[in-house]
Amino acid sequence: MTGTVATTVGICNQRGLHARASAKFVKLASTFDSEIRVTRDGVTVNALSIMGLL
């Protein structure tokens, strides 16, 4: 399948993506054959980069 699919989701945790949650997110994101990006305050990072998420 080709093309682009985009969706917006919110993080409900007041602390956002802290270290443990970020590690779980990266692990899950790495299971997909996709480009997953995370944007916060206008800054976009690759979801496979735990350092980018922190």
PDB file of N, H, CA, C and O in Angstrom:
ATOM      1  N   MET A   1       0.848  -1.174   0.000  1.00  0.00           N
ATOM      2  CA  MET A   1       0.000   0.000   0.000  1.00  0.00           C
ATOM      3  C   MET A   1       0.888   1.228   0.000  1.00  0.00           C
ATOM      4  O   MET A   1       1.880   1.286   0.726  1.00  0.00           O
ATOM      5  N   THR A   2       0.534   2.204  -0.808  1.00  0.00           N
ATOM      6  H   THR A   2      -0.272   2.158  -1.398  1.00  0.00           H
ATOM      7  CA  THR A   2       1.292   3.446  -0.842  1.00  0.00           C
ATOM      8  C   THR A   2       0.365   4.596  -0.523  1.00  0.00           C
ATOM      9  O   THR A   2      -0.855   4.437  -0.476  1.00  0.00           O
ATOM     10  N   GLY A   3       0.949   5.736  -0.308  1.00  0.00           N
ATOM     11  H   GLY A   3       1.940   5.864  -0.345  1.00  0.00           H
ATOM     12  CA  GLY A   3       0.158   6.908   0.019  1.00  0.00           C
ATOM     13  C   GLY A   3       0.459   7.366   1.429  1.00  0.00           C
ATOM     14  O   GLY A   3       1.318   6.818   2.119  1.00  0.00           O
ATOM     15  N   THR A   4      -0.263   8.373   1.829  1.00  0.00           N
ATOM     16  H   THR A   4      -0.961   8.818   1.268  1.00  0.00           H
ATOM     17  CA  THR A   4      -0.050   8.951   3.147  1.00  0.00           C
ATOM     18  C   THR A   4      -1.328   8.880   3.950  1.00  0.00           C
ATOM     19  O   THR A   4      -2.409   9.211   3.464  1.00  0.00           O
ATOM     20  N   VAL A   5      -1.189   8.450   5.169  1.00  0.00           N
ATOM     21  H   VAL A   5      -0.311   8.181   5.564  1.00  0.00           H
ATOM     22  CA  VAL A   5      -2.294   8.457   6.115  1.00  0.00           C
ATOM     23  C   VAL A   5      -1.822   9.273   7.301  1.00  0.00           C
ATOM     24  O   VAL A   5      -0.741   9.024   7.836  1.00  0.00           O
ATOM     25  N   ALA A   6      -2.608  10.230   7.713  1.00  0.00           N
ATOM     26  H   ALA A   6      -3.486  10.432   7.278  1.00  0.00           H
ATOM     27  CA  ALA A   6      -2.226  11.079   8.843  1.00  0.00           C
ATOM     28  C   ALA A   6      -3.364  11.132   9.843  1.00  0.00           C
ATOM     29  O   ALA A   6      -4.538  11.120   9.474  1.00  0.00           O
ATOM     30  N   THR A   7      -3.002  11.191  11.105  1.00  0.00           N
ATOM     31  H   THR A   7      -2.048  11.201  11.404  1.00  0.00           H
ATOM     32  CA  THR A   7      -3.988  11.339  12.162  1.00  0.00           C
ATOM     33  C   THR A   7      -3.366  12.135  13.300  1.00  0.00           C
ATOM     34  O   THR A   7      -2.144  12.189  13.441  1.00  0.00           O
ATOM     35  N   THR A   8      -4.197  12.736  14.086  1.00  0.00           N
ATOM     36  H   THR A   8      -5.189  12.693  13.972  1.00  0.00           H
ATOM     37  CA  THR A   8      -3.738  13.499  15.243  1.00  0.00           C
ATOM     38  C   THR A   8      -4.288  12.848  16.495  1.00  0.00           C
ATOM     39  O   THR A   8      -5.479  12.552  16.585  1.00  0.00           O
ATOM     40  N   VAL A   9      -3.414  12.630  17.456  1.00  0.00           N
ATOM     41  H   VAL A   9      -2.446  12.871  17.383  1.00  0.00           H
ATOM     42  CA  VAL A   9      -3.824  12.078  18.746  1.00  0.00           C
ATOM     43  C   VAL A   9      -3.253  12.958  19.847  1.00  0.00           C
ATOM     44  O   VAL A   9      -2.273  13.675  19.643  1.00  0.00           O
ATOM     45  N   GLY A  10      -3.869  12.895  20.994  1.00  0.00           N
ATOM     46  H   GLY A  10      -4.665  12.313  21.160  1.00  0.00           H
ATOM     47  CA  GLY A  10      -3.399  13.698  22.118  1.00  0.00           C
ATOM     48  C   GLY A  10      -2.850  12.822  23.229  1.00  0.00           C
ATOM     49  O   GLY A  10      -3.291  11.688  23.415  1.00  0.00           O
ATOM     50  N   ILE A  11      -1.894  13.350  23.958  1.00  0.00           N
ATOM     51  H   ILE A  11      -1.535  14.272  23.807  1.00  0.00           H
ATOM     52  CA  ILE A  11      -1.350  12.683  25.142  1.00  0.00           C
ATOM     53  C   ILE A  11      -2.115  13.230  26.337  1.00  0.00           C
ATOM     54  O   ILE A  11      -2.061  14.428  26.616  1.00  0.00           O
ATOM     55  N   CYS A  12      -2.821  12.364  27.039  1.00  0.00           N
ATOM     56  H   CYS A  12      -2.864  11.391  26.813  1.00  0.00           H
ATOM     57  CA  CYS A  12      -3.669  12.796  28.154  1.00  0.00           C
ATOM     58  C   CYS A  12      -2.918  12.916  29.472  1.00  0.00           C
ATOM     59  O   CYS A  12      -3.393  13.577  30.395  1.00  0.00           O
ATOM     60  N   ASN A  13      -1.762  12.292  29.571  1.00  0.00           N
ATOM     61  H   ASN A  13      -1.376  11.755  28.821  1.00  0.00           H
ATOM     62  CA  ASN A  13      -0.975  12.340  30.792  1.00  0.00           C
ATOM     63  C   ASN A  13      -0.437  13.758  30.998  1.00  0.00           C
ATOM     64  O   ASN A  13       0.181  14.311  30.089  1.00  0.00           O
ATOM     65  N   GLN A  14      -0.655  14.347  32.152  1.00  0.00           N
ATOM     66  H   GLN A  14      -1.158  13.897  32.891  1.00  0.00           H
ATOM     67  CA  GLN A  14      -0.182  15.706  32.424  1.00  0.00           C
ATOM     68  C   GLN A  14       1.333  15.809  32.307  1.00  0.00           C
ATOM     69  O   GLN A  14       1.862  16.871  31.978  1.00  0.00           O
ATOM     70  N   ARG A  15       2.032  14.710  32.576  1.00  0.00           N
ATOM     71  H   ARG A  15       1.602  13.847  32.843  1.00  0.00           H
ATOM     72  CA  ARG A  15       3.490  14.712  32.494  1.00  0.00           C
ATOM     73  C   ARG A  15       3.985  14.485  31.070  1.00  0.00           C
ATOM     74  O   ARG A  15       5.187  14.547  30.812  1.00  0.00           O
ATOM     75  N   GLY A  16       3.066  14.225  30.150  1.00  0.00           N
ATOM     76  H   GLY A  16       2.090  14.175  30.360  1.00  0.00           H
ATOM     77  CA  GLY A  16       3.451  13.991  28.764  1.00  0.00           C
ATOM     78  C   GLY A  16       4.154  12.659  28.592  1.00  0.00           C
ATOM     79  O   GLY A  16       3.857  11.700  29.304  1.00  0.00           O
ATOM     80  N   LEU A  17       5.081  12.594  27.655  1.00  0.00           N
ATOM     81  H   LEU A  17       5.323  13.373  27.076  1.00  0.00           H
ATOM     82  CA  LEU A  17       5.835  11.363  27.406  1.00  0.00           C
ATOM     83  C   LEU A  17       7.116  11.396  28.230  1.00  0.00           C
ATOM     84  O   LEU A  17       8.142  11.893  27.768  1.00  0.00           O
ATOM     85  N   HIS A  18       7.057  10.875  29.433  1.00  0.00           N
ATOM     86  H   HIS A  18       6.223  10.471  29.809  1.00  0.00           H
ATOM     87  CA  HIS A  18       8.254  10.786  30.266  1.00  0.00           C
ATOM     88  C   HIS A  18       9.097   9.612  29.777  1.00  0.00           C
ATOM     89  O   HIS A  18       8.724   8.957  28.804  1.00  0.00           O
ATOM     90  N   ALA A  19      10.210   9.336  30.422  1.00  0.00           N
ATOM     91  H   ALA A  19      10.513   9.869  31.213  1.00  0.00           H
ATOM     92  CA  ALA A  19      11.186   8.357  29.920  1.00  0.00           C
ATOM     93  C   ALA A  19      10.589   6.969  29.694  1.00  0.00           C
ATOM     94  O   ALA A  19      10.774   6.392  28.622  1.00  0.00           O
ATOM     95  N   ARG A  20       9.886   6.430  30.669  1.00  0.00           N
ATOM     96  H   ARG A  20       9.736   6.899  31.539  1.00  0.00           H
ATOM     97  CA  ARG A  20       9.350   5.068  30.522  1.00  0.00           C
ATOM     98  C   ARG A  20       8.300   5.012  29.415  1.00  0.00           C
ATOM     99  O   ARG A  20       8.309   4.097  28.593  1.00  0.00           O
ATOM    100  N   ALA A  21       7.403   5.982  29.395  1.00  0.00           N
ATOM    101  H   ALA A  21       7.395   6.726  30.063  1.00  0.00           H
ATOM    102  CA  ALA A  21       6.369   6.013  28.354  1.00  0.00           C
ATOM    103  C   ALA A  21       6.988   6.218  26.971  1.00  0.00           C
ATOM    104  O   ALA A  21       6.531   5.627  25.993  1.00  0.00           O
ATOM    105  N   SER A  22       8.019   7.046  26.888  1.00  0.00           N
ATOM    106  H   SER A  22       8.390   7.526  27.683  1.00  0.00           H
ATOM    107  CA  SER A  22       8.698   7.266  25.610  1.00  0.00           C
ATOM    108  C   SER A  22       9.337   5.984  25.106  1.00  0.00           C
ATOM    109  O   SER A  22       9.274   5.684  23.914  1.00  0.00           O
ATOM    110  N   ALA A  23       9.953   5.223  26.009  1.00  0.00           N
ATOM    111  H   ALA A  23      10.004   5.467  26.978  1.00  0.00           H
ATOM    112  CA  ALA A  23      10.586   3.959  25.618  1.00  0.00           C
ATOM    113  C   ALA A  23       9.546   2.981  25.074  1.00  0.00           C
ATOM    114  O   ALA A  23       9.791   2.305  24.075  1.00  0.00           O
ATOM    115  N   LYS A  24       8.398   2.906  25.721  1.00  0.00           N
ATOM    116  H   LYS A  24       8.199   3.455  26.532  1.00  0.00           H
ATOM    117  CA  LYS A  24       7.330   2.026  25.240  1.00  0.00           C
ATOM    118  C   LYS A  24       6.804   2.495  23.890  1.00  0.00           C
ATOM    119  O   LYS A  24       6.517   1.679  23.013  1.00  0.00           O
ATOM    120  N   PHE A  25       6.678   3.804  23.723  1.00  0.00           N
ATOM    121  H   PHE A  25       6.912   4.466  24.435  1.00  0.00           H
ATOM    122  CA  PHE A  25       6.192   4.372  22.465  1.00  0.00           C
ATOM    123  C   PHE A  25       7.153   4.046  21.325  1.00  0.00           C
ATOM    124  O   PHE A  25       6.723   3.634  20.248  1.00  0.00           O
ATOM    125  N   VAL A  26       8.458   4.230  21.560  1.00  0.00           N
ATOM    126  H   VAL A  26       8.807   4.565  22.435  1.00  0.00           H
ATOM    127  CA  VAL A  26       9.464   3.929  20.539  1.00  0.00           C
ATOM    128  C   VAL A  26       9.430   2.446  20.182  1.00  0.00           C
ATOM    129  O   VAL A  26       9.513   2.089  19.007  1.00  0.00           O
ATOM    130  N   LYS A  27       9.310   1.585  21.187  1.00  0.00           N
ATOM    131  H   LYS A  27       9.242   1.875  22.141  1.00  0.00           H
ATOM    132  CA  LYS A  27       9.265   0.138  20.941  1.00  0.00           C
ATOM    133  C   LYS A  27       8.068  -0.221  20.064  1.00  0.00           C
ATOM    134  O   LYS A  27       8.199  -1.002  19.121  1.00  0.00           O
ATOM    135  N   LEU A  28       6.910   0.345  20.371  1.00  0.00           N
ATOM    136  H   LEU A  28       6.804   0.979  21.137  1.00  0.00           H
ATOM    137  CA  LEU A  28       5.716   0.083  19.569  1.00  0.00           C
ATOM    138  C   LEU A  28       5.858   0.661  18.166  1.00  0.00           C
ATOM    139  O   LEU A  28       5.524  -0.006  17.186  1.00  0.00           O
ATOM    140  N   ALA A  29       6.349   1.889  18.059  1.00  0.00           N
ATOM    141  H   ALA A  29       6.621   2.430  18.855  1.00  0.00           H
ATOM    142  CA  ALA A  29       6.500   2.533  16.751  1.00  0.00           C
ATOM    143  C   ALA A  29       7.451   1.748  15.852  1.00  0.00           C
ATOM    144  O   ALA A  29       7.279   1.724  14.634  1.00  0.00           O
ATOM    145  N   SER A  30       8.453   1.107  16.451  1.00  0.00           N
ATOM    146  H   SER A  30       8.593   1.127  17.441  1.00  0.00           H
ATOM    147  CA  SER A  30       9.433   0.367  15.650  1.00  0.00           C
ATOM    148  C   SER A  30       8.852  -0.912  15.042  1.00  0.00           C
ATOM    149  O   SER A  30       9.480  -1.519  14.175  1.00  0.00           O
ATOM    150  N   THR A  31       7.679  -1.322  15.480  1.00  0.00           N
ATOM    151  H   THR A  31       7.169  -0.829  16.185  1.00  0.00           H
ATOM    152  CA  THR A  31       7.064  -2.532  14.919  1.00  0.00           C
ATOM    153  C   THR A  31       6.340  -2.261  13.602  1.00  0.00           C
ATOM    154  O   THR A  31       5.929  -3.200  12.921  1.00  0.00           O
ATOM    155  N   PHE A  32       6.182  -0.999  13.239  1.00  0.00           N
ATOM    156  H   PHE A  32       6.516  -0.236  13.792  1.00  0.00           H
ATOM    157  CA  PHE A  32       5.476  -0.633  12.015  1.00  0.00           C
ATOM    158  C   PHE A  32       6.458  -0.314  10.903  1.00  0.00           C
ATOM    159  O   PHE A  32       7.517   0.264  11.149  1.00  0.00           O
ATOM    160  N   ASP A  33       6.110  -0.688   9.685  1.00  0.00           N
ATOM    161  H   ASP A  33       5.250  -1.158   9.485  1.00  0.00           H
ATOM    162  CA  ASP A  33       6.901  -0.337   8.512  1.00  0.00           C
ATOM    163  C   ASP A  33       6.375   0.999   7.997  1.00  0.00           C
ATOM    164  O   ASP A  33       5.796   1.088   6.913  1.00  0.00           O
ATOM    165  N   SER A  34       6.592   2.028   8.802  1.00  0.00           N
ATOM    166  H   SER A  34       7.061   1.956   9.682  1.00  0.00           H
ATOM    167  CA  SER A  34       6.026   3.348   8.522  1.00  0.00           C
ATOM    168  C   SER A  34       6.958   4.428   9.038  1.00  0.00           C
ATOM    169  O   SER A  34       7.872   4.166   9.819  1.00  0.00           O
ATOM    170  N   GLU A  35       6.711   5.628   8.591  1.00  0.00           N
ATOM    171  H   GLU A  35       5.968   5.841   7.956  1.00  0.00           H
ATOM    172  CA  GLU A  35       7.390   6.792   9.152  1.00  0.00           C
ATOM    173  C   GLU A  35       6.412   7.422  10.133  1.00  0.00           C
ATOM    174  O   GLU A  35       5.349   7.901   9.738  1.00  0.00           O
ATOM    175  N   ILE A  36       6.769   7.419  11.393  1.00  0.00           N
ATOM    176  H   ILE A  36       7.632   7.029  11.714  1.00  0.00           H
ATOM    177  CA  ILE A  36       5.904   7.976  12.432  1.00  0.00           C
ATOM    178  C   ILE A  36       6.613   9.182  13.019  1.00  0.00           C
ATOM    179  O   ILE A  36       7.770   9.103  13.432  1.00  0.00           O
ATOM    180  N   ARG A  37       5.904  10.292  13.049  1.00  0.00           N
ATOM    181  H   ARG A  37       4.965  10.356  12.713  1.00  0.00           H
ATOM    182  CA  ARG A  37       6.478  11.531  13.566  1.00  0.00           C
ATOM    183  C   ARG A  37       5.633  12.050  14.713  1.00  0.00           C
ATOM    184  O   ARG A  37       4.423  11.830  14.769  1.00  0.00           O
ATOM    185  N   VAL A  38       6.291  12.738  15.616  1.00  0.00           N
ATOM    186  H   VAL A  38       7.274  12.917  15.570  1.00  0.00           H
ATOM    187  CA  VAL A  38       5.627  13.341  16.769  1.00  0.00           C
ATOM    188  C   VAL A  38       5.937  14.831  16.740  1.00  0.00           C
ATOM    189  O   VAL A  38       7.088  15.235  16.571  1.00  0.00           O
ATOM    190  N   THR A  39       4.895  15.646  16.908  1.00  0.00           N
ATOM    191  H   THR A  39       3.960  15.319  17.045  1.00  0.00           H
ATOM    192  CA  THR A  39       5.072  17.096  16.905  1.00  0.00           C
ATOM    193  C   THR A  39       4.588  17.672  18.220  1.00  0.00           C
ATOM    194  O   THR A  39       3.504  17.339  18.700  1.00  0.00           O
ATOM    195  N   ARG A  40       5.399  18.536  18.794  1.00  0.00           N
ATOM    196  H   ARG A  40       6.280  18.807  18.405  1.00  0.00           H
ATOM    197  CA  ARG A  40       5.024  19.250  20.020  1.00  0.00           C
ATOM    198  C   ARG A  40       5.571  20.664  19.933  1.00  0.00           C
ATOM    199  O   ARG A  40       6.752  20.871  19.651  1.00  0.00           O
ATOM    200  N   ASP A  41       4.713  21.618  20.175  1.00  0.00           N
ATOM    201  H   ASP A  41       3.754  21.450  20.404  1.00  0.00           H
ATOM    202  CA  ASP A  41       5.097  23.035  20.150  1.00  0.00           C
ATOM    203  C   ASP A  41       5.825  23.400  18.857  1.00  0.00           C
ATOM    204  O   ASP A  41       6.780  24.177  18.876  1.00  0.00           O
ATOM    205  N   GLY A  42       5.373  22.841  17.741  1.00  0.00           N
ATOM    206  H   GLY A  42       4.597  22.210  17.726  1.00  0.00           H
ATOM    207  CA  GLY A  42       5.933  23.175  16.439  1.00  0.00           C
ATOM    208  C   GLY A  42       7.210  22.433  16.074  1.00  0.00           C
ATOM    209  O   GLY A  42       7.749  22.646  14.988  1.00  0.00           O
ATOM    210  N   VAL A  43       7.708  21.570  16.950  1.00  0.00           N
ATOM    211  H   VAL A  43       7.270  21.397  17.832  1.00  0.00           H
ATOM    212  CA  VAL A  43       8.928  20.799  16.687  1.00  0.00           C
ATOM    213  C   VAL A  43       8.526  19.360  16.376  1.00  0.00           C
ATOM    214  O   VAL A  43       7.821  18.725  17.160  1.00  0.00           O
ATOM    215  N   THR A  44       8.975  18.847  15.233  1.00  0.00           N
ATOM    216  H   THR A  44       9.548  19.362  14.595  1.00  0.00           H
ATOM    217  CA  THR A  44       8.641  17.492  14.803  1.00  0.00           C
ATOM    218  C   THR A  44       9.875  16.608  14.887  1.00  0.00           C
ATOM    219  O   THR A  44      10.957  16.991  14.443  1.00  0.00           O
ATOM    220  N   VAL A  45       9.704  15.409  15.467  1.00  0.00           N
ATOM    221  H   VAL A  45       8.825  15.097  15.829  1.00  0.00           H
ATOM    222  CA  VAL A  45      10.805  14.448  15.588  1.00  0.00           C
ATOM    223  C   VAL A  45      10.340  13.083  15.106  1.00  0.00           C
ATOM    224  O   VAL A  45       9.142  12.810  15.034  1.00  0.00           O
ATOM    225  N   ASN A  46      11.293  12.237  14.782  1.00  0.00           N
ATOM    226  H   ASN A  46      12.267  12.458  14.841  1.00  0.00           H
ATOM    227  CA  ASN A  46      11.018  10.859  14.399  1.00  0.00           C
ATOM    228  C   ASN A  46      10.622  10.090  15.650  1.00  0.00           C
ATOM    229  O   ASN A  46      11.297  10.194  16.674  1.00  0.00           O
ATOM    230  N   ALA A  47       9.552   9.328  15.587  1.00  0.00           N
ATOM    231  H   ALA A  47       9.003   9.244  14.755  1.00  0.00           H
ATOM    232  CA  ALA A  47       9.059   8.583  16.751  1.00  0.00           C
ATOM    233  C   ALA A  47       9.979   7.435  17.143  1.00  0.00           C
ATOM    234  O   ALA A  47       9.788   6.833  18.199  1.00  0.00           O
ATOM    235  N   LEU A  48      10.968   7.119  16.318  1.00  0.00           N
ATOM    236  H   LEU A  48      11.122   7.608  15.459  1.00  0.00           H
ATOM    237  CA  LEU A  48      11.913   6.064  16.664  1.00  0.00           C
ATOM    238  C   LEU A  48      13.089   6.598  17.470  1.00  0.00           C
ATOM    239  O   LEU A  48      13.965   5.830  17.869  1.00  0.00           O
ATOM    240  N   SER A  49      13.120   7.898  17.714  1.00  0.00           N
ATOM    241  H   SER A  49      12.409   8.522  17.390  1.00  0.00           H
ATOM    242  CA  SER A  49      14.208   8.519  18.463  1.00  0.00           C
ATOM    243  C   SER A  49      13.750   8.857  19.872  1.00  0.00           C
ATOM    244  O   SER A  49      13.018   9.825  20.079  1.00  0.00           O
ATOM    245  N   ILE A  50      14.182   8.056  20.843  1.00  0.00           N
ATOM    246  H   ILE A  50      14.776   7.269  20.675  1.00  0.00           H
ATOM    247  CA  ILE A  50      13.774   8.340  22.221  1.00  0.00           C
ATOM    248  C   ILE A  50      14.327   9.688  22.674  1.00  0.00           C
ATOM    249  O   ILE A  50      13.671  10.401  23.434  1.00  0.00           O
ATOM    250  N   MET A  51      15.518  10.042  22.219  1.00  0.00           N
ATOM    251  H   MET A  51      16.051   9.463  21.602  1.00  0.00           H
ATOM    252  CA  MET A  51      16.091  11.341  22.597  1.00  0.00           C
ATOM    253  C   MET A  51      15.267  12.482  22.008  1.00  0.00           C
ATOM    254  O   MET A  51      15.108  13.528  22.638  1.00  0.00           O
ATOM    255  N   GLY A  52      14.748  12.280  20.806  1.00  0.00           N
ATOM    256  H   GLY A  52      14.877  11.431  20.295  1.00  0.00           H
ATOM    257  CA  GLY A  52      13.899  13.300  20.207  1.00  0.00           C
ATOM    258  C   GLY A  52      12.601  13.482  20.971  1.00  0.00           C
ATOM    259  O   GLY A  52      12.093  14.597  21.091  1.00  0.00           O
ATOM    260  N   LEU A  53      12.061  12.375  21.491  1.00  0.00           N
ATOM    261  H   LEU A  53      12.473  11.470  21.394  1.00  0.00           H
ATOM    262  CA  LEU A  53      10.803  12.447  22.233  1.00  0.00           C
ATOM    263  C   LEU A  53      10.972  13.105  23.592  1.00  0.00           C
ATOM    264  O   LEU A  53      10.048  13.743  24.096  1.00  0.00           O
ATOM    265  N   LEU A  54      12.147  12.953  24.184  1.00  0.00           N
ATOM    266  H   LEU A  54      12.898  12.435  23.775  1.00  0.00           H
ATOM    267  CA  LEU A  54      12.372  13.549  25.499  1.00  0.00           C
ATOM    268  C   LEU A  54      12.705  14.997  25.312  1.00  0.00           C
ATOM    269  O   LEU A  54      12.936  15.708  26.290  1.00  0.00           O
TER     270      LEU A  54
END
